[in-house]
Amino acid sequence: MDTWVWILIVAVLIAAIIIIGIAYLASRRRHSSALQSRFGSEYDQAVADYGDRSRAEKQLDARKERVERLDIRPLSDGQRTRLSSAWESAQARFVDDPRAAIHDADRLINEAMELRGYPVGDFEQHSADISVDHPEVVSNYREAHGIAVKNDTGAATTEELRQAMVNFRALFDDVVERGSGGSDGGGERRLEPGTR
């Protein structure tokens, strides 16, 4: 074979490798962008927790796959009405007995999540599952749950309890009010602490 044929073959192989590499990088970039869009600030938290983007993305993909296997369902009108009424009672109770109100709020969140089909047990797994469909409020949930645990020892301040109630309310609204029909994937409204 002539030298120019070998040069042409090598050039074609190099071009093919470059094209495949560019396609792979573009695919990874699209995948990363889709995860960032779906998980919002939870994506950044995962990168911080796992130390690098690749490990974080694997974990977020695993969460997504796990939740897709669950039977997440909307609440019935009766369930939503009962939970909303119980929530209003817990919220009203906050004025006279904030510690008991936080306990009730934590219990109601767990009950709502269980009714929707999320497994409730290990808090870390539970919050990871919630992050798939409710990424904008899961940090509120983690903070509120931490305060609720602190409350169980009597160490939470009234201001912390107030913040926990606000944070629980954000998740409650997202899970109960929005969770009454259809799927919860993506496009959630952003709830900041202090909003209702």
C-alpha positions in Angstrom: 0.0 0.0 0.0 1.2 3.5 -0.8 2.2 5.8 2.0 -0.6 8.3 1.1 -3.2 5.5 1.7 -1.8 4.9 5.2 -1.9 8.6 5.9 -5.5 8.8 4.7 -6.5 5.8 6.9 -4.8 7.3 9.9 -6.4 10.7 9.2 -9.9 9.1 8.9 -9.3 7.2 12.2 -8.2 10.3 14.0 -11.2 12.2 12.6 -13.5 9.4 13.7 -12.0 9.4 17.3 -12.4 13.2 17.5 -16.0 13.1 16.3 -16.9 10.3 18.7 -15.1 12.2 21.6 -17.0 15.4 20.8 -20.3 13.5 20.6 -19.6 11.8 23.9 -18.7 15.1 25.6 -21.8 16.8 24.1 -24.0 13.9 25.4 -22.4 14.2 28.9 -23.0 17.9 28.9 -26.7 17.5 27.9 -27.1 14.8 30.6 -25.5 17.2 33.2 -27.7 20.0 32.1 -30.8 17.9 32.4 -29.9 16.8 35.9 -29.1 20.4 36.9 -32.5 21.5 35.5 -34.4 18.7 37.3 -32.6 18.8 40.6 -31.9 22.6 40.9 -29.9 23.4 44.1 -30.0 19.7 45.1 -27.6 19.1 42.1 -25.1 21.5 43.6 -25.6 20.0 47.1 -24.9 16.5 45.6 -21.7 17.7 43.9 -20.6 19.2 47.3 -21.5 16.0 49.2 -19.9 13.5 46.8 -16.9 15.6 45.9 -17.1 15.6 42.2 -19.6 16.0 39.4 -19.4 12.4 38.0 -20.1 10.7 41.4 -22.9 13.2 42.2 -24.5 12.6 38.8 -24.3 8.8 39.3 -26.1 9.2 42.7 -28.7 11.5 41.3 -29.4 9.1 38.4 -29.7 6.2 41.0 -32.2 8.3 43.0 -34.2 9.0 39.9 -34.2 5.3 38.9 -35.2 4.3 42.4 -38.2 6.7 42.5 -39.3 5.7 39.0 -39.7 2.1 40.4 -41.9 3.3 43.2 -45.7 3.6 42.9 -46.0 7.3 43.5 -49.6 8.3 43.2 -51.8 11.4 43.7 -53.7 11.9 46.9 -57.5 11.4 46.8 -59.6 14.4 47.4 -60.6 12.9 50.8 -56.9 12.3 51.8 -56.0 15.8 50.7 -58.9 17.4 52.6 -58.1 15.4 55.8 -54.4 16.2 55.7 -55.0 19.9 55.0 -57.4 20.1 57.9 -54.9 18.3 60.2 -52.2 20.7 59.0 -54.4 23.8 59.8 -54.9 22.4 63.3 -51.1 21.8 63.7 -50.4 25.3 62.5 -53.0 26.9 64.8 -51.6 24.9 67.7 -48.1 26.5 67.1 -49.2 29.6 68.9 -49.9 27.8 72.2 -47.6 24.8 71.9 -44.9 25.1 69.2 -43.1 22.0 70.3 -46.2 19.8 69.8 -47.1 21.6 66.6 -43.6 20.7 65.1 -44.1 17.1 66.1 -47.5 17.1 64.4 -46.1 18.8 61.3 -43.3 16.2 61.0 -45.8 13.4 61.4 -48.2 14.9 58.8 -45.4 15.2 56.3 -44.4 11.5 56.8 -48.1 10.5 56.5 -48.6 12.5 53.3 -45.4 11.0 51.8 -46.4 7.5 52.7 -49.9 8.0 51.2 -48.3 9.2 48.0 -46.2 6.0 47.9 -42.8 7.2 49.1 -41.2 4.7 51.5 -40.7 6.3 55.0 -38.1 4.8 57.2 -34.5 5.9 56.9 -34.6 9.7 56.8 -31.6 10.1 54.5 -33.1 7.7 51.9 -36.5 9.3 52.4 -35.2 12.8 51.7 -33.2 11.5 48.7 -36.4 10.0 47.3 -38.2 13.3 47.8 -35.5 15.2 46.1 -36.4 13.6 42.8 -39.9 15.0 42.6 -39.6 17.9 45.0 -36.0 19.2 44.6 -36.7 22.8 45.4 -38.1 22.1 48.9 -36.1 19.1 50.0 -33.5 21.3 51.7 -36.3 22.9 53.6 -37.4 19.4 54.7 -33.9 18.5 55.8 -33.6 21.7 57.8 -37.1 21.3 59.4 -36.5 17.7 60.2 -33.2 18.5 61.9 -35.0 21.1 64.0 -37.7 18.6 64.8 -35.0 16.2 66.1 -33.5 19.0 68.1 -37.0 19.8 69.4 -37.3 16.2 70.7 -34.5 16.9 73.1 -36.0 20.3 74.1 -33.0 22.2 72.6 -34.8 24.0 69.8 -35.5 27.7 70.2 -38.9 29.2 69.4 -37.4 30.9 66.3 -36.0 27.6 65.1 -39.4 26.0 65.6 -41.0 28.9 63.6 -38.5 28.3 60.8 -39.2 24.5 60.9 -42.9 25.2 60.6 -42.3 27.4 57.6 -40.1 24.8 56.0 -42.5 22.0 56.7 -45.2 24.1 55.2 -43.3 24.5 51.9 -42.9 20.7 51.5 -46.5 20.1 52.7 -47.9 22.5 50.0 -45.7 20.9 47.4 -46.6 17.3 48.3 -50.3 17.6 49.3 -51.6 20.5 47.3 -49.7 19.8 44.1 -49.8 16.0 44.7 -53.5 15.7 44.2 -53.4 14.8 40.6 -50.9 13.7 37.9 -47.1 13.3 38.1 -44.8 15.5 40.0 -41.8 15.4 37.7 -40.0 18.7 37.1 -41.2 22.3 36.9 -42.0 22.7 40.5 -42.5 26.2 41.8 -39.8 27.4 44.0 -40.7 27.9 47.7 -38.3 29.9 49.8 -38.5 29.9 53.6 -41.0 32.5 54.7 -43.4 31.9 51.8 -46.7 30.2 51.9 
